Amino acid sequence: MNDSADRYLDWKDWNGESFGTCAPLLAAYFAAETGICVSAGLRALEIGFGNGAFIGWARSIGLEVFGVELSPTLIARARALLGEDRAFLTPDDPDLAKLAGTFSHVVAFDVLEHIRQDDMVAFFRRICSLLAAEGRLIVRFPNGDSPFGRIYQHGDPTHVTTLGAEKLRYFAREAGLVVATIRAPLLPLAGNTLSRFFKRGLLAFGRAIVDRAVGLLYFGGRRIPLDPNYVAVLVRADTLKAATPNQRGASTDRAANA
């Protein structure tokens, strides 16, 4: 690993001692965002697992979890935690390809902004091939439709692509995916102290008011989430096409509530 990559890990404060640990509030967030409370034979893949917080949470609920990361140092830490055959340097790894079509969930938190636009469709096609028929891809990335997304988009020198909702839909369609929902990240109220519970409730209410007001003033009543981050849930287009209209609606509703 070169000095630049080492410095990046130091800057992110990703150290071996804390790898795979997940604080209770973050665990509540992962449970709410993915819709998984207790694993029931589900298999998940995290793209860009960083310091392993999601991996640690997934293991704690019995989820069969795999990971992809560019850093050999982080790969070594993940393999020590998960096993030699559970962590990969690229989503194109032949051993990962053997699991194509088996993942109920693929998550990529704060990853898409690191991928060049010219590579985005190929990335999504690869993920599409890994998803099970009813699988879901859950992504979080800086909100390119909001001025408040700039603080995250421009806060990391390795970010190369800015994404808004329509650009994401375009890349997804080209790769055989459908954006079932795109929204602000969830703010789970469960597991909080009373003061944090009320603070988060007021925060969600205030943001909803601002979003609606800006939508009325600038976008003909269309509500555009202005949160610094977007979260989107994507599903396989072929699965939706094969479903009946009622099944398509139910699938989209499940994804929207993930």
C-alpha positions in Angstrom: 0.0 0.0 0.0 1.4 3.4 -1.0 2.0 6.4 1.3 -1.0 8.3 -0.1 -3.4 5.4 0.6 -2.0 5.1 4.1 -2.5 8.8 4.7 -6.0 8.5 3.5 -6.8 5.8 6.1 -5.2 7.9 8.8 -7.2 10.9 7.7 -10.5 8.9 7.9 -9.3 7.5 11.3 -9.8 4.0 10.1 -7.7 1.9 12.4 -7.4 -1.8 13.0 -8.6 -1.6 16.6 -12.0 -0.2 15.7 -12.6 -2.2 12.5 -16.0 -3.9 12.5 -17.4 -2.0 15.5 -20.8 -0.4 15.2 -22.2 2.1 17.7 -25.9 1.6 18.8 -27.2 4.7 16.9 -25.5 3.6 13.7 -26.9 0.1 14.2 -30.4 1.6 14.4 -29.7 3.5 11.2 -28.6 0.4 9.3 -31.6 -1.5 10.5 -34.0 1.3 9.4 -32.2 2.0 6.1 -32.0 -1.7 5.0 -35.2 -2.9 6.5 -33.4 -5.9 8.1 -33.9 -6.5 11.8 -33.0 -10.1 12.1 -31.4 -12.1 9.3 -33.4 -15.0 7.9 -30.9 -16.6 5.6 -30.2 -13.4 3.8 -26.9 -12.6 2.0 -25.5 -9.1 1.8 -22.6 -7.5 0.0 -21.2 -4.1 1.0 -19.3 -2.2 -1.6 -16.7 0.1 -0.1 -16.9 -1.1 3.5 -14.4 1.3 4.9 -13.8 0.7 8.6 -16.4 -2.1 8.6 -19.3 -0.6 10.7 -22.0 -2.1 8.5 -20.1 -5.4 8.3 -20.0 -5.5 12.1 -23.7 -4.8 12.4 -24.6 -7.3 9.8 -22.6 -10.0 11.6 -24.3 -9.1 14.9 -27.7 -10.0 13.5 -26.5 -13.2 11.8 -26.5 -11.9 8.2 -24.2 -13.6 5.8 -22.0 -10.7 4.7 -19.3 -10.1 2.1 -17.4 -7.0 1.2 -15.5 -5.1 -1.5 -12.9 -2.5 -0.9 -9.9 -1.0 -2.8 -7.5 -1.0 0.1 -5.4 -4.1 0.7 -5.1 -3.1 4.3 -8.9 -3.0 4.8 -9.3 -6.2 2.9 -6.9 -7.9 5.3 -8.9 -6.6 8.3 -12.1 -7.8 6.7 -10.8 -11.3 5.9 -9.5 -11.6 9.5 -13.1 -10.9 10.7 -15.2 -12.6 8.0 -12.9 -15.2 6.5 -10.5 -15.4 3.5 -13.3 -15.9 0.9 -15.6 -13.0 2.1 -13.7 -9.9 1.1 -12.6 -8.8 -2.4 -10.6 -6.0 -4.0 -13.0 -5.5 -6.9 -16.7 -6.4 -7.7 -15.3 -8.1 -10.8 -13.4 -10.7 -8.7 -14.1 -14.2 -10.2 -14.8 -15.7 -6.8 -17.5 -13.1 -6.2 -18.9 -13.7 -9.7 -19.6 -17.3 -8.5 -22.2 -15.8 -6.2 -24.0 -13.9 -8.9 -27.8 -13.7 -8.4 -27.7 -14.6 -4.7 -27.5 -11.3 -2.8 -30.7 -10.1 -1.2 -29.0 -6.8 -0.4 -26.1 -4.9 -1.8 -25.3 -1.7 0.0 -22.9 1.1 -1.0 -22.8 3.9 1.5 -20.8 6.9 0.3 -19.3 5.1 -2.7 -20.9 6.4 -6.0 -19.2 9.8 -5.7 -15.8 7.9 -5.9 -16.7 6.3 -9.3 -16.1 8.2 -12.6 -19.1 8.9 -14.7 -17.7 6.8 -17.6 -17.5 3.8 -15.3 -20.9 4.2 -13.6 -23.0 2.1 -16.0 -20.5 -0.8 -15.9 -20.5 -0.6 -12.1 -24.3 -0.8 -11.9 -24.4 -3.7 -14.4 -22.0 -5.7 -12.3 -24.1 -5.1 -9.2 -27.3 -6.0 -11.1 -25.7 -9.3 -12.0 -25.1 -10.0 -8.3 -28.6 -9.2 -7.1 -31.1 -12.0 -6.5 -34.4 -11.6 -8.4 -36.0 -9.7 -5.5 -32.8 -8.2 -4.3 -32.2 -4.5 -3.6 -29.3 -2.2 -4.0 -29.2 0.6 -1.4 -26.9 3.5 -2.1 -26.1 6.7 -0.2 -24.3 9.6 -1.8 -24.0 13.4 -1.6 -27.1 15.1 -2.9 -26.2 16.8 -6.1 -29.7 18.4 -6.3 -29.1 20.3 -3.1 -26.7 23.2 -2.3 -26.2 21.5 1.1 -24.8 18.4 -0.6 -21.6 20.4 -1.5 -20.2 20.0 2.0 -19.9 16.3 1.5 -19.2 16.2 -2.2 -16.3 18.6 -1.9 -15.1 17.3 1.5 -13.1 14.5 0.1 -10.3 14.8 -2.5 -11.2 11.3 -3.9 -14.8 12.4 -4.9 -15.0 12.6 -8.7 -18.8 12.5 -9.6 -21.8 14.5 -8.5 -25.1 12.8 -8.8 -28.7 14.0 -8.7 -31.9 12.0 -8.9 -32.3 12.2 -12.7 -28.7 11.3 -13.4 -28.9 8.3 -11.1 -32.1 7.2 -12.9 -30.3 7.4 -16.3 -27.3 5.3 -15.1 -29.6 2.8 -13.5 -31.8 2.4 -16.6 -28.8 1.8 -18.8 -27.6 -1.0 -16.4 -31.0 -2.8 -16.2 -32.0 -1.3 -12.8 -34.9 0.8 -11.7 -34.7 3.5 -9.0 -37.6 2.3 -6.8 -37.2 5.3 -4.5 -34.9 8.2 -3.8 -35.1 10.2 -0.6 -33.3 11.7 2.3 -31.5 9.3 4.7 -33.7 8.0 7.5 -33.5 9.5 11.0 -34.6 6.5 13.1 -36.2 7.6 16.4 -35.9 4.2 18.1 -33.0 3.7 20.5 -32.5 7.4 21.2 -32.5 9.3 24.4 -35.6 11.4 25.0 -33.8 14.6 24.1 -32.4 13.1 20.9 -35.8 11.7 20.1 -37.4 15.1 20.2 -34.5 16.7 18.4 -34.7 14.3 15.5 -38.4 14.7 15.3 -38.2 18.4 15.1 -35.4 18.2 12.6 -37.4 15.9 10.3 -40.4 18.2 10.6 -38.4 21.4 9.9 -36.7 19.8 6.8 -40.1 18.7 5.4 -41.4 22.2 5.7 -38.4 23.7 4.0 -38.5 21.1 1.2 -42.1 21.8 0.5 -41.6 25.6 0.6 -38.7 25.5 -1.9 -40.6 23.1 -4.1 -43.5 25.5 -4.3 -41.3 28.5 -4.9 -38.9 27.0 -7.5 -40.1 23.7 -8.8 -43.8 24.0 -9.5 -44.8 22.2 -6.3 -42.4 19.3 -6.9 -40.7 18.4 -3.6 -36.9 18.0 -3.9 -35.2 16.7 -0.8 -32.5 19.2 0.3 -30.7 17.0 2.8 -26.9 16.8 2.3 -27.2 13.2 1.3 -29.5 11.1 -0.9 -30.5 7.5 -0.3 -31.8 5.4 -3.2 -33.1 1.9 -3.4 -32.7 0.2 -6.8 -34.2 -3.1 -8.0 -33.7 -5.2 -11.1 -35.8 -4.0 -14.1 -36.4 -7.6 -15.3 -38.0 -8.5 -12.0 -40.4 -5.6 -12.2 -41.3 -6.4 -15.8 -42.0 -10.0 -15.0 -44.3 -9.0 -12.1 -48.0 -8.2 -12.2 -49.0 -4.6 -11.7 -50.0 -5.3 -8.1 -46.7 -7.1 -7.5 -44.8 -4.2 -9.0 -46.6 -1.8 -6.7 -45.9 -3.9 -3.7 -42.2 -4.3 -4.6 -41.8 -0.5 -5.0 -43.6 0.1 -1.7 -41.3 -2.4 0.1 -38.3 -0.7 -1.4 -39.6 2.8 -0.5 -40.1 1.6 3.1 -36.7 0.0 3.4 
